[in-house]
């Protein structure tokens, strides 16, 4: 008999508002609304966190995979870069050192023009980039008259593989006089795509071509460095500067893309807070539902008290009912949230195809697709928070039920 409060609480949960009474339709509607709100709140919280985690992961891996963590340079270019690279790669936390030369220019193809940044380096060019399109050439095989362009830039220019493209390089100001612009013709050898901001304007040529067009005369513009701990890049850069002559300077990814990373973190917190408020509103609905359930079942409560039920037993009955509502709503919300996190990328792709419009553009966002990274820690945290809020929401209605006086209730029954 000691377990009867749990049994009655389970019956109240399973029966809902099945009894007769004028308040039955209203209580049933509020019960459905409260549980639905909790389910949707938990599911949305998990999906939103997975998407924001996806942005964070893609920023760390894909974006920072094609963006150098540190760039070392000096006025006039670096002459003996190979010896310097061998020295720097021995430093702690430095994983890769590559030379680079870059310059700004304008691409022209049949009257269409686009601003472009010409980049020349070694190895595979952009670490996480990959080529698409027919007869795409690898970066390491480019000759002096070939160029690789990103897919968005190719689509804007309307150029195809093996077409000739004109590069216009602005003339430099020397002794107060503007030099004439230089013109160079390249052949499109391949198309690459990284789905990051790099795709908006970076064109790849070989290192020797970029250095020659920059007027470096056999030197390179600087060194691109990748480190093991990207969030310690600035401290590592200062340590590397101590090993170099005084005229060396550096830029790091925090200067070029740090604002994007901070924006992602801030958006994650704000969106998480907004969805948390959705769960809180659903919990307030649960409070309303349980209060009305207490009002509807006050006759049953009076009978139970007449039969010897204590205030603690009545309190337990409604806490059990509230807990079962929370467990059921949270469990269903977690299931829908996990399911939605796995398929949100595909769903967004389908919607984009139906409306013929891409939600994210690399002209504004760091990547051009919706990522998702479901983490078990987030799912557990959301479930715990939802259950805790639901438990505290059930305290007040249960306390009100325990304080009901059976004599006053039965007098009017």
C-alpha positions in Angstrom: 0.0 0.0 0.0 2.9 2.3 0.4 3.3 2.6 -3.4 -0.3 3.6 -4.0 0.6 7.3 -4.6 2.8 6.2 -7.5 0.0 4.0 -8.8 -2.6 6.7 -8.6 -0.2 9.2 -10.2 0.4 6.9 -13.1 -3.4 6.5 -13.4 -3.9 10.2 -13.5 -1.2 10.5 -16.2 -2.6 7.7 -18.4 -6.3 8.8 -17.9 -5.6 12.5 -18.4 -9.0 14.3 -18.4 -11.1 11.3 -19.2 -13.5 12.0 -16.4 -16.7 14.0 -16.9 -16.9 17.7 -16.1 -17.4 21.1 -17.6 -13.6 21.7 -17.6 -12.7 18.5 -19.4 -12.3 19.9 -23.0 -10.2 22.9 -21.7 -8.0 20.7 -19.5 -7.5 18.3 -22.4 -6.5 21.1 -24.8 -4.1 22.6 -22.3 -2.6 19.2 -21.6 -2.0 18.6 -25.3 -0.6 22.1 -25.7 1.8 21.7 -22.7 3.2 18.4 -23.7 3.5 19.4 -27.4 5.3 22.6 -26.4 7.7 20.6 -24.3 8.3 18.1 -27.1 8.9 20.9 -29.7 11.1 22.9 -27.3 13.4 20.0 -26.6 13.6 18.9 -30.2 14.3 22.5 -31.4 16.9 22.9 -28.8 18.8 19.8 -29.8 18.5 20.6 -33.6 19.7 24.2 -33.1 22.6 23.2 -30.9 23.7 20.6 -33.5 23.6 23.2 -36.3 25.5 25.7 -34.3 28.0 23.0 -33.3 28.3 22.2 -37.0 29.2 25.8 -37.8 31.8 25.7 -35.0 33.3 22.5 -36.3 33.4 23.6 -39.9 35.0 26.9 -38.9 37.7 24.9 -37.0 38.3 22.3 -39.7 37.2 23.4 -43.2 37.6 27.2 -43.0 40.8 27.0 -41.0 41.9 24.2 -43.2 42.2 26.5 -46.2 43.0 29.7 -44.3 46.6 30.0 -43.0 46.8 30.1 -39.2 49.8 32.4 -39.3 51.3 34.5 -42.2 54.9 35.8 -41.8 56.1 38.4 -44.2 58.6 41.2 -44.7 58.7 44.3 -47.0 60.4 43.3 -50.2 59.7 39.6 -49.9 61.6 36.7 -48.4 64.7 35.6 -50.3 66.0 32.4 -48.7 62.6 31.0 -47.8 63.5 27.3 -47.9 66.1 27.6 -45.2 63.8 29.7 -43.1 60.9 27.2 -43.5 63.2 24.3 -42.4 64.0 26.3 -39.3 60.5 27.3 -38.4 58.9 23.9 -38.9 61.1 22.6 -36.1 59.4 25.0 -33.6 56.9 23.5 -31.1 53.3 23.2 -32.4 54.2 24.2 -36.0 52.9 21.5 -38.3 53.5 23.0 -41.8 55.4 25.9 -43.3 54.9 26.9 -47.0 55.9 29.9 -49.1 53.3 32.1 -50.8 53.0 35.1 -53.0 49.7 36.9 -53.6 48.5 40.0 -55.4 45.1 41.6 -56.3 43.8 42.0 -59.8 40.8 41.9 -62.1 39.7 39.0 -64.3 38.0 39.7 -67.6 36.2 37.2 -69.8 34.1 38.4 -72.7 33.2 41.7 -71.0 32.5 40.1 -67.6 34.9 41.2 -64.8 35.5 40.0 -61.3 37.9 41.2 -58.6 40.3 38.4 -57.7 43.2 37.7 -55.4 45.9 35.7 -57.1 47.6 33.2 -54.8 50.7 31.1 -55.5 52.1 28.6 -53.1 53.5 25.0 -53.0 52.1 21.5 -52.4 48.4 21.1 -53.2 47.5 24.7 -52.9 44.5 24.9 -50.6 44.8 22.1 -48.1 41.0 21.2 -47.9 40.1 22.4 -51.4 39.1 19.9 -54.1 38.7 20.2 -57.8 35.5 19.6 -59.7 34.5 19.8 -63.4 35.8 18.0 -66.4 39.6 17.8 -67.1 40.4 19.6 -63.8 44.1 19.9 -63.4 45.9 19.4 -60.0 47.4 22.4 -58.6 50.9 20.9 -58.5 50.8 20.4 -62.3 50.1 24.0 -63.2 52.4 25.8 -65.6 53.1 29.5 -65.9 50.1 30.2 -68.1 47.4 28.1 -66.3 45.1 29.1 -63.5 42.6 27.4 -61.2 39.4 29.3 -60.4 36.7 28.6 -57.7 33.3 27.4 -59.0 31.3 30.5 -57.9 33.7 32.7 -59.7 33.6 30.5 -62.8 29.8 30.7 -62.8 29.8 34.5 -62.6 32.3 34.9 -65.4 30.7 32.2 -67.6 34.1 30.7 -68.4 34.8 27.0 -69.2 37.8 24.7 -69.0 40.6 25.6 -71.5 39.1 29.1 -72.1 41.5 32.1 -72.0 41.1 34.6 -69.3 42.6 38.1 -69.1 44.2 39.2 -65.8 44.6 42.9 -65.3 47.0 44.0 -62.5 46.9 47.6 -61.4 50.1 49.5 -61.8 52.0 50.5 -58.7 52.7 54.1 -57.7 56.4 54.9 -57.9 57.8 58.3 -57.0 54.4 59.9 -57.2 53.6 58.5 -60.7 51.0 55.8 -61.4 52.4 53.0 -63.6 50.4 51.5 -66.3 48.4 48.3 -65.5 49.8 45.0 -66.6 47.9 42.4 -68.6 48.4 38.7 -68.5 46.4 35.9 -70.3 45.8 32.6 -68.5 44.2 29.4 -69.5 41.6 27.9 -67.2 43.1 24.5 -66.3 40.7 23.5 -63.5 37.9 24.4 -61.1 38.0 24.0 -57.4 35.5 24.4 -54.6 36.0 24.5 -50.8 32.5 25.8 -49.8 34.2 28.6 -47.8 34.8 32.3 -48.2 37.9 31.4 -50.2 35.6 30.5 -53.1 34.5 34.1 -53.5 37.7 35.6 -54.9 40.9 33.4 -54.6 42.5 32.2 -57.8 45.4 29.8 -57.8 48.5 30.0 -59.9 51.9 28.5 -59.4 54.3 30.1 -57.0 56.8 31.4 -59.6 54.1 33.1 -61.6 52.6 34.9 -58.6 56.1 36.0 -57.4 57.0 37.3 -60.9 53.7 39.2 -61.2 54.3 40.7 -57.7 57.7 42.0 -58.8 59.6 40.0 -56.2 62.3 38.9 -58.6 62.8 35.3 -57.3 61.6 36.0 -53.8 58.3 35.0 -52.2 55.8 37.2 -50.5 55.9 35.4 -47.1 55.3 32.1 -45.3 52.0 30.4 -44.5 52.1 28.5 -41.3 49.7 25.9 -39.8 49.9 25.1 -36.1 48.5 22.3 -34.0 46.5 24.6 -31.6 44.7 27.2 -33.7 43.6 29.1 -30.6 47.2 29.5 -29.5 48.2 30.9 -33.0 49.0 34.4 -31.8 51.3 33.3 -29.0 53.1 30.9 -31.4 53.5 33.7 -33.9 55.2 35.9 -31.3 57.5 33.1 -30.4 58.4 32.6 -34.1 59.1 36.3 -34.5 61.9 36.1 -31.9 63.7 33.7 -34.2 63.5 36.1 -37.2 65.0 39.5 -38.2 63.3 42.6 -36.8 61.7 43.5 -40.2 59.4 40.5 -40.1 55.7 40.9 -39.3 52.7 38.5 -39.0 49.0 38.2 -39.3 47.0 35.4 -37.9 43.5 33.9 -38.5 42.1 35.8 -35.6 42.7 39.0 -37.5 41.3 37.8 -40.8 38.5 35.4 -39.6 38.3 35.9 -35.8 35.2 38.0 -36.1 33.4 35.2 -37.9 34.3 32.8 -35.2 33.1 35.2 -32.5 29.9 35.8 -34.3 29.2 32.0 -34.5 29.8 31.7 -30.7 27.6 34.6 -29.9 24.8 33.3 -32.2 25.1 29.9 -30.6 24.5 31.4 -27.2 21.7 33.7 -28.2 19.8 31.1 -30.3 20.3 28.6 -27.4 18.8 31.1 -25.0 15.8 31.8 -27.2 15.0 28.1 -27.6 15.5 27.6 -23.9 12.8 30.2 -23.4 10.6 28.1 -25.6 11.1 25.2 -23.2 10.4 27.5 -20.2 7.1 28.6 -21.8 6.1 25.0 -22.3 6.9 24.4 -18.6 4.6 27.2 -17.7 1.9 25.6 -19.7 2.5 22.4 -17.8 1.9 24.4 -14.5 -1.4 25.6 -15.9 -2.4 22.1 -16.9 -1.6 20.6 -13.6 -3.4 23.3 -11.7 -6.5 22.7 -13.7 -6.1 19.0 -13.2 -6.0 19.6 -9.5 -9.2 21.6 -9.8 -10.9 18.9 -11.9 -9.9 16.0 -9.6 -10.5 17.7 -6.3 -13.4 15.3 -5.6 -11.0 12.4 -6.1 -8.5 14.0 -3.8 -11.1 14.5 -1.1 -12.1 10.9 -1.3 -8.4 9.8 -1.1 -7.9 12.0 2.0 -11.1 10.6 3.5 -9.7 7.1 3.1 -6.6 8.1 4.9 -4.2 9.6 2.3 -1.8 12.0 3.9 -0.7 15.4 2.4 2.6 13.8 1.5 0.8 11.0 -0.4 -1.3 13.5 -2.4 1.8 15.6 -3.0 3.6 12.5 -4.4 0.6 11.6 -6.6 0.8 14.9 -8.5 4.6 15.0 -8.5 4.5 11.5 -10.2 2.0 12.8 -12.7 4.1 15.8 -13.5 7.3 13.7 -13.7 5.7 11.3 -16.1 4.6 14.2 -18.3 8.1 15.5 -18.2 9.7 12.2 -19.0 7.3 11.4 -21.8 7.6 14.9 -23.4 11.4 15.0 -23.0 11.9 11.5 -24.4 9.8 12.2 -27.5 11.5 15.6 -27.9 14.9 14.0 -27.7 13.9 11.4 -30.2 12.6 14.0 -32.7 15.6 16.3 -32.0 18.2 13.6 -32.7 16.3 12.5 -35.8 16.1 16.0 -37.0 19.8 16.7 -36.4 20.7 13.7 -38.6 18.4 14.8 -41.4 18.4 18.6 -41.2 21.1 18.9 -43.8 19.2 16.8 -46.3 15.9 18.6 -45.5 17.5 22.0 -46.1 19.0 20.8 -49.4 15.6 19.6 -50.5 14.0 22.9 -49.6 16.7 24.8 -51.4 16.1 22.7 -54.5 12.3 23.3 -54.3 12.5 27.1 -54.0 15.6 27.4 -56.2 17.5 29.5 -53.7 20.5 28.9 -51.5 20.0 29.9 -47.9 23.7 30.7 -47.2 26.1 32.5 -49.5 29.8 32.7 -49.1 29.6 36.4 -49.8 28.1 36.8 -46.4 28.6 33.5 -44.4 31.9 31.6 -43.9 30.4 28.5 -45.6 27.6 28.0 -48.1 25.8 25.0 -46.6 24.0 24.1 -43.3 26.2 21.8 -41.2 25.2 19.6 -38.3 27.3 18.1 -35.5 25.2 16.2 -32.9 26.9 15.9 -29.6 25.7 13.5 -26.9 26.7 16.0 -24.2 24.2 18.5 -25.6 21.4 16.0 -25.8 22.0 15.0 -22.1 22.2 18.6 -21.0 18.9 19.5 -22.8 17.2 16.5 -21.3 18.4 17.2 -17.8 17.3 20.9 -18.0 13.9 20.0 -19.4 13.3 17.4 -16.7 14.5 19.7 -13.9 12.3 22.6 -15.1 9.3 20.2 -15.4 9.9 18.9 -11.8 10.0 22.4 -10.3 6.9 23.3 -12.4 5.0 20.4 -10.8 5.8 21.4 -7.2 3.3 24.3 -7.0 0.2 22.3 -8.3 1.2 19.3 -6.1 1.5 21.6 -3.1 -2.0 23.1 -3.8 -3.5 19.6 -4.1 -2.0 18.5 -0.8 -3.5 21.6 1.0 -7.1 20.8 -0.2 -9.6 20.3 2.7 -11.8 17.3 2.0 -14.6 18.5 4.2 -15.1 21.7 2.2 -14.9 19.9 -1.1 -17.4 17.1 -0.2 -19.8 19.6 1.2 -20.7 20.7 -2.3 -20.4 17.3 -4.1 
